[in-house]
Amino acid sequence: MHEGTNSRFWEEQWLGNYSLKEKFPALFKISTQQVALIATMGWFEGHLWKWALVWKRELGQEEWPQAEELMAVLLDHHPLPNQEDIVHWKGKRHYTARDPQKAVYMELVVEVERKE
């Protein structure tokens, strides 16, 4: 992640092999920023990034430990000013326009097979 202008804070895997929505589902559920881009989740004060998470209500006792864990994770991660986000393709090096269609079809087939 660079500026965070192309990556969704909760839904994308920008911290590892998981999304924050998956790791912190209770916090995602009460966030008012469920579809927000990373760049809109805070601001720079000089060169220092300040995260600003907003909730639909006050956090309950069971949510505070998750919020503290989330903030601990975020301490080491923040947008970088004036550096455009880069998307990395994790598949094969060369692909065609048909490859995403094939990937979607394969997922649909797997889902159908699991239901039977």
Backbone as JSON Lines, residues from 0, in Angstrom:
{"i":0,"aa":"M","n":[0.84,-1.17,0.0],"ca":[0.0,0.0,0.0],"c":[0.88,1.24,0.0]}
{"i":1,"aa":"H","n":[0.45,2.21,-0.74],"ca":[1.14,3.49,-0.77],"c":[0.2,4.56,-0.22]}
{"i":2,"aa":"E","n":[-0.48,5.29,-1.08],"ca":[-1.4,6.33,-0.62],"c":[-2.69,5.75,-0.03]}
{"i":3,"aa":"G","n":[-3.06,4.56,-0.46],"ca":[-4.31,3.96,0.01],"c":[-5.53,4.48,-0.71]}
{"i":4,"aa":"T","n":[-5.33,5.07,-1.88],"ca":[-6.46,5.65,-2.61],"c":[-7.19,4.64,-3.48]}
{"i":5,"aa":"N","n":[-6.65,3.43,-3.6],"ca":[-7.28,2.4,-4.44],"c":[-7.62,1.14,-3.67]}
{"i":6,"aa":"S","n":[-7.43,1.15,-2.35],"ca":[-7.62,-0.06,-1.55],"c":[-8.64,0.19,-0.44]}
{"i":7,"aa":"R","n":[-9.58,-0.73,-0.33],"ca":[-10.6,-0.61,0.71],"c":[-10.02,-1.11,2.04]}
{"i":8,"aa":"F","n":[-10.21,-0.32,3.07],"ca":[-9.66,-0.59,4.4],"c":[-10.1,-1.94,4.94]}
{"i":9,"aa":"W","n":[-11.39,-2.21,4.96],"ca":[-11.91,-3.43,5.58],"c":[-11.89,-4.65,4.66]}
{"i":10,"aa":"E","n":[-12.07,-4.45,3.37],"ca":[-12.36,-5.57,2.48],"c":[-11.15,-6.17,1.76]}
{"i":11,"aa":"E","n":[-10.07,-5.43,1.64],"ca":[-8.93,-5.93,0.87],"c":[-7.83,-6.47,1.77]}
{"i":12,"aa":"Q","n":[-7.02,-7.34,1.22],"ca":[-5.94,-7.98,1.98],"c":[-4.66,-7.14,1.88]}
{"i":13,"aa":"W","n":[-4.64,-6.02,2.55],"ca":[-3.49,-5.11,2.45],"c":[-2.51,-5.27,3.6]}
{"i":14,"aa":"L","n":[-2.85,-6.09,4.58],"ca":[-1.95,-6.33,5.72],"c":[-1.38,-7.74,5.74]}
{"i":15,"aa":"G","n":[-1.79,-8.57,4.82],"ca":[-1.33,-9.95,4.8],"c":[-2.29,-10.81,4.01]}
{"i":16,"aa":"N","n":[-2.49,-12.03,4.47],"ca":[-3.36,-12.97,3.75],"c":[-4.78,-12.97,4.29]}
{"i":17,"aa":"Y","n":[-5.21,-11.86,4.82],"ca":[-6.56,-11.73,5.36],"c":[-7.02,-10.29,5.21]}
{"i":18,"aa":"S","n":[-8.33,-10.12,5.2],"ca":[-8.88,-8.77,5.22],"c":[-9.21,-8.43,6.68]}
{"i":19,"aa":"L","n":[-9.28,-7.16,6.97],"ca":[-9.65,-6.75,8.33],"c":[-11.1,-7.13,8.63]}
{"i":20,"aa":"K","n":[-11.92,-7.18,7.6],"ca":[-13.31,-7.63,7.75],"c":[-13.35,-9.08,8.26]}
{"i":21,"aa":"E","n":[-12.43,-9.92,7.76],"ca":[-12.37,-11.32,8.18],"c":[-11.78,-11.46,9.59]}
{"i":22,"aa":"K","n":[-10.76,-10.68,9.88],"ca":[-10.06,-10.79,11.17],"c":[-10.84,-10.15,12.32]}
{"i":23,"aa":"F","n":[-11.58,-9.08,12.01],"ca":[-12.32,-8.35,13.04],"c":[-13.79,-8.16,12.63]}
{"i":24,"aa":"P","n":[-14.54,-9.26,12.48],"ca":[-15.91,-9.14,11.96],"c":[-16.84,-8.32,12.86]}
{"i":25,"aa":"A","n":[-16.68,-8.38,14.17],"ca":[-17.55,-7.61,15.06],"c":[-17.32,-6.11,14.89]}
{"i":26,"aa":"L","n":[-16.06,-5.71,14.7],"ca":[-15.76,-4.3,14.49],"c":[-16.24,-3.84,13.12]}
{"i":27,"aa":"F","n":[-16.07,-4.7,12.11],"ca":[-16.57,-4.36,10.78],"c":[-18.07,-4.09,10.82]}
{"i":28,"aa":"K","n":[-18.78,-4.92,11.55],"ca":[-20.24,-4.81,11.62],"c":[-20.71,-3.46,12.18]}
{"i":29,"aa":"I","n":[-19.94,-2.88,13.09],"ca":[-20.37,-1.61,13.69],"c":[-19.61,-0.4,13.14]}
{"i":30,"aa":"S","n":[-18.79,-0.61,12.12],"ca":[-18.06,0.5,11.51],"c":[-18.99,1.31,10.6]}
{"i":31,"aa":"T","n":[-18.83,2.63,10.63],"ca":[-19.55,3.48,9.69],"c":[-18.77,3.64,8.4]}
{"i":32,"aa":"Q","n":[-17.59,3.01,8.34],"ca":[-16.68,3.16,7.2],"c":[-16.48,1.84,6.46]}
{"i":33,"aa":"Q","n":[-17.5,1.03,6.35],"ca":[-17.38,-0.32,5.81],"c":[-16.85,-0.38,4.38]}
{"i":34,"aa":"V","n":[-17.09,0.62,3.56],"ca":[-16.61,0.6,2.18],"c":[-15.54,1.66,1.93]}
{"i":35,"aa":"A","n":[-15.0,2.22,3.0],"ca":[-14.04,3.32,2.87],"c":[-12.68,2.86,2.34]}
{"i":36,"aa":"L","n":[-12.05,3.74,1.59],"ca":[-10.68,3.52,1.14],"c":[-9.73,3.81,2.29]}
{"i":37,"aa":"I","n":[-8.58,3.18,2.28],"ca":[-7.6,3.37,3.35],"c":[-7.27,4.85,3.52]}
{"i":38,"aa":"A","n":[-7.11,5.56,2.42],"ca":[-6.72,6.98,2.47],"c":[-7.75,7.86,3.18]}
{"i":39,"aa":"T","n":[-8.99,7.39,3.29],"ca":[-10.03,8.18,3.95],"c":[-10.21,7.79,5.41]}
{"i":40,"aa":"M","n":[-9.4,6.89,5.9],"ca":[-9.54,6.38,7.27],"c":[-8.66,7.14,8.27]}
{"i":41,"aa":"G","n":[-8.19,8.31,7.88],"ca":[-7.37,9.11,8.77],"c":[-6.81,10.29,8.02]}
{"i":42,"aa":"W","n":[-5.75,10.89,8.55],"ca":[-5.14,12.05,7.92],"c":[-3.7,12.18,8.39]}
{"i":43,"aa":"F","n":[-2.96,13.0,7.66],"ca":[-1.58,13.3,8.03],"c":[-1.54,14.58,8.86]}
{"i":44,"aa":"E","n":[-0.8,14.54,9.94],"ca":[-0.43,15.74,10.7],"c":[1.07,15.87,10.5]}
{"i":45,"aa":"G","n":[1.45,16.73,9.58],"ca":[2.86,16.78,9.17],"c":[3.19,15.49,8.46]}
{"i":46,"aa":"H","n":[4.17,14.75,8.97],"ca":[4.55,13.46,8.38],"c":[3.95,12.28,9.14]}
{"i":47,"aa":"L","n":[3.14,12.56,10.14],"ca":[2.58,11.5,11.0],"c":[1.14,11.21,10.6]}
{"i":48,"aa":"W","n":[0.84,9.92,10.33],"ca":[-0.52,9.5,9.98],"c":[-1.32,9.24,11.24]}
{"i":49,"aa":"K","n":[-2.55,9.73,11.29],"ca":[-3.46,9.52,12.4],"c":[-4.67,8.72,11.9]}
{"i":50,"aa":"W","n":[-4.83,7.48,12.39],"ca":[-6.0,6.69,12.04],"c":[-7.23,7.28,12.73]}
{"i":51,"aa":"A","n":[-8.37,7.25,12.04],"ca":[-9.63,7.75,12.59],"c":[-10.75,6.77,12.26]}
{"i":52,"aa":"L","n":[-10.95,5.8,13.14],"ca":[-12.0,4.81,12.94],"c":[-13.28,5.31,13.61]}
{"i":53,"aa":"V","n":[-14.41,5.17,12.93],"ca":[-15.68,5.7,13.42],"c":[-16.67,4.54,13.54]}
{"i":54,"aa":"W","n":[-17.36,4.49,14.69],"ca":[-18.29,3.39,14.97],"c":[-19.72,3.9,15.0]}
{"i":55,"aa":"K","n":[-20.66,3.01,14.74],"ca":[-22.09,3.34,14.77],"c":[-22.58,3.58,16.19]}
{"i":56,"aa":"R","n":[-21.85,3.06,17.16],"ca":[-22.21,3.19,18.58],"c":[-20.93,3.04,19.4]}
{"i":57,"aa":"E","n":[-21.06,3.23,20.69],"ca":[-19.9,3.04,21.56],"c":[-19.51,1.56,21.56]}
{"i":58,"aa":"L","n":[-18.22,1.3,21.68],"ca":[-17.75,-0.08,21.73],"c":[-18.16,-0.72,23.05]}
{"i":59,"aa":"G","n":[-18.58,-1.99,22.96],"ca":[-18.92,-2.75,24.15],"c":[-17.67,-3.39,24.75]}
{"i":60,"aa":"Q","n":[-17.82,-3.97,25.93],"ca":[-16.68,-4.59,26.61],"c":[-16.02,-5.68,25.76]}
{"i":61,"aa":"E","n":[-16.82,-6.45,25.04],"ca":[-16.27,-7.53,24.23],"c":[-15.56,-7.0,22.98]}
{"i":62,"aa":"E","n":[-15.85,-5.78,22.57],"ca":[-15.24,-5.21,21.36],"c":[-13.95,-4.44,21.64]}
{"i":63,"aa":"W","n":[-13.77,-3.96,22.87],"ca":[-12.57,-3.2,23.19],"c":[-11.28,-3.97,22.95]}
{"i":64,"aa":"P","n":[-11.18,-5.24,23.37],"ca":[-9.93,-5.97,23.09],"c":[-9.65,-6.1,21.59]}
{"i":65,"aa":"Q","n":[-10.69,-6.3,20.79],"ca":[-10.51,-6.37,19.34],"c":[-10.05,-5.03,18.79]}
{"i":66,"aa":"A","n":[-10.62,-3.93,19.29],"ca":[-10.24,-2.6,18.83],"c":[-8.79,-2.31,19.19]}
{"i":67,"aa":"E","n":[-8.38,-2.72,20.38],"ca":[-6.98,-2.53,20.79],"c":[-6.04,-3.34,19.92]}
{"i":68,"aa":"E","n":[-6.44,-4.58,19.59],"ca":[-5.63,-5.41,18.71],"c":[-5.53,-4.8,17.31]}
{"i":69,"aa":"L","n":[-6.66,-4.3,16.8],"ca":[-6.66,-3.65,15.5],"c":[-5.73,-2.43,15.5]}
{"i":70,"aa":"M","n":[-5.81,-1.6,16.52],"ca":[-4.96,-0.42,16.58],"c":[-3.49,-0.81,16.7]}
{"i":71,"aa":"A","n":[-3.19,-1.89,17.41],"ca":[-1.81,-2.36,17.51],"c":[-1.29,-2.78,16.13]}
{"i":72,"aa":"V","n":[-2.13,-3.44,15.34],"ca":[-1.77,-3.83,13.99],"c":[-1.53,-2.59,13.12]}
{"i":73,"aa":"L","n":[-2.4,-1.61,13.27],"ca":[-2.34,-0.42,12.43],"c":[-1.16,0.5,12.77]}
{"i":74,"aa":"L","n":[-0.61,0.38,13.97],"ca":[0.51,1.24,14.36],"c":[1.67,1.18,13.37]}
{"i":75,"aa":"D","n":[1.91,-0.01,12.83],"ca":[3.03,-0.2,11.91],"c":[2.66,-0.05,10.45]}
{"i":76,"aa":"H","n":[1.42,0.3,10.16],"ca":[0.95,0.41,8.79],"c":[0.19,1.71,8.6]}
{"i":77,"aa":"H","n":[0.52,2.4,7.54],"ca":[-0.17,3.65,7.24],"c":[0.11,4.03,5.79]}
{"i":78,"aa":"P","n":[-0.75,4.87,5.24],"ca":[-0.51,5.33,3.86],"c":[0.79,6.12,3.77]}
{"i":79,"aa":"L","n":[1.37,6.1,2.59],"ca":[2.57,6.88,2.31],"c":[2.19,8.01,1.38]}
{"i":80,"aa":"P","n":[2.48,9.25,1.75],"ca":[2.05,10.37,0.91],"c":[2.76,10.41,-0.43]}
{"i":81,"aa":"N","n":[2.01,10.83,-1.44],"ca":[2.55,11.04,-2.79],"c":[3.13,9.78,-3.42]}
{"i":82,"aa":"Q","n":[2.6,8.63,-3.07],"ca":[3.03,7.37,-3.69],"c":[1.79,6.59,-4.09]}
{"i":83,"aa":"E","n":[1.58,6.47,-5.37],"ca":[0.38,5.82,-5.9],"c":[0.37,4.34,-5.55]}
{"i":84,"aa":"D","n":[-0.83,3.82,-5.24],"ca":[-0.99,2.4,-4.95],"c":[-0.64,1.56,-6.17]}
{"i":85,"aa":"I","n":[-0.12,0.37,-5.93],"ca":[0.22,-0.56,-7.0],"c":[-0.54,-1.86,-6.75]}
{"i":86,"aa":"V","n":[-1.17,-2.37,-7.79],"ca":[-1.88,-3.65,-7.7],"c":[-0.97,-4.73,-8.27]}
{"i":87,"aa":"H","n":[-0.79,-5.8,-7.49],"ca":[0.06,-6.91,-7.93],"c":[-0.83,-8.09,-8.3]}
{"i":88,"aa":"W","n":[-0.61,-8.64,-9.48],"ca":[-1.34,-9.82,-9.93],"c":[-0.64,-11.04,-9.37]}
{"i":89,"aa":"K","n":[-1.33,-11.87,-8.57],"ca":[-0.7,-13.03,-7.95],"c":[-0.79,-14.29,-8.8]}
{"i":90,"aa":"G","n":[-1.44,-14.19,-9.94],"ca":[-1.56,-15.35,-10.82],"c":[-0.35,-15.5,-11.72]}
{"i":91,"aa":"K","n":[-0.55,-16.16,-12.84],"ca":[0.56,-16.34,-13.78],"c":[0.99,-15.0,-14.37]}
{"i":92,"aa":"R","n":[2.17,-14.97,-14.95],"ca":[2.73,-13.71,-15.46],"c":[1.94,-13.15,-16.64]}
{"i":93,"aa":"H","n":[1.5,-13.99,-17.56],"ca":[0.78,-13.52,-18.73],"c":[-0.65,-14.05,-18.66]}
{"i":94,"aa":"Y","n":[-1.57,-13.18,-18.92],"ca":[-2.96,-13.6,-18.89],"c":[-3.74,-12.88,-19.98]}
{"i":95,"aa":"T","n":[-4.89,-13.43,-20.27],"ca":[-5.75,-12.86,-21.31],"c":[-7.02,-12.34,-20.65]}
{"i":96,"aa":"A","n":[-7.84,-11.69,-21.44],"ca":[-9.11,-11.19,-20.93],"c":[-10.03,-12.34,-20.51]}
{"i":97,"aa":"R","n":[-9.81,-13.53,-21.02],"ca":[-10.64,-14.68,-20.68],"c":[-10.27,-15.26,-19.31]}
{"i":98,"aa":"D","n":[-9.07,-15.02,-18.81],"ca":[-8.64,-15.62,-17.55],"c":[-9.54,-15.27,-16.37]}
{"i":99,"aa":"P","n":[-9.94,-13.99,-16.18],"ca":[-10.86,-13.71,-15.06],"c":[-12.19,-14.44,-15.22]}
{"i":100,"aa":"Q","n":[-12.67,-14.55,-16.46],"ca":[-13.92,-15.27,-16.72],"c":[-13.75,-16.73,-16.32]}
{"i":101,"aa":"K","n":[-12.62,-17.33,-16.66],"ca":[-12.37,-18.73,-16.29],"c":[-12.31,-18.87,-14.78]}
{"i":102,"aa":"A","n":[-11.66,-17.92,-14.09],"ca":[-11.55,-17.99,-12.64],"c":[-12.93,-17.92,-11.99]}
{"i":103,"aa":"V","n":[-13.79,-17.04,-12.48],"ca":[-15.15,-16.92,-11.95],"c":[-15.91,-18.21,-12.21]}
{"i":104,"aa":"Y","n":[-15.8,-18.76,-13.41],"ca":[-16.48,-20.0,-13.74],"c":[-16.02,-21.12,-12.83]}
{"i":105,"aa":"M","n":[-14.7,-21.22,-12.61],"ca":[-14.18,-22.29,-11.75],"c":[-14.72,-22.14,-10.33]}
{"i":106,"aa":"E","n":[-14.83,-20.92,-9.81],"ca":[-15.38,-20.71,-8.47],"c":[-16.84,-21.12,-8.43]}
{"i":107,"aa":"L","n":[-17.59,-20.77,-9.47],"ca":[-19.01,-21.13,-9.5],"c":[-19.18,-22.64,-9.55]}
{"i":108,"aa":"V","n":[-18.35,-23.32,-10.3],"ca":[-18.42,-24.78,-10.38],"c":[-18.12,-25.39,-9.02]}
{"i":109,"aa":"V","n":[-17.11,-24.89,-8.34],"ca":[-16.76,-25.41,-7.01],"c":[-17.92,-25.18,-6.06]}
{"i":110,"aa":"E","n":[-18.54,-24.01,-6.08],"ca":[-19.66,-23.73,-5.2],"c":[-20.82,-24.68,-5.47]}
{"i":111,"aa":"V","n":[-21.11,-24.92,-6.74],"ca":[-22.2,-25.82,-7.1],"c":[-21.88,-27.23,-6.63]}
{"i":112,"aa":"E","n":[-20.65,-27.68,-6.84],"ca":[-20.27,-29.04,-6.43],"c":[-20.36,-29.21,-4.92]}
{"i":113,"aa":"R","n":[-20.03,-28.2,-4.16],"ca":[-20.09,-28.27,-2.7],"c":[-21.51,-28.41,-2.2]}
{"i":114,"aa":"K","n":[-22.46,-27.84,-2.91],"ca":[-23.86,-27.88,-2.48],"c":[-24.5,-29.24,-2.73]}
{"i":115,"aa":"E","n":[-23.99,-29.97,-3.67],"ca":[-24.63,-31.25,-4.03],"c":[-24.34,-32.34,-3.04]}
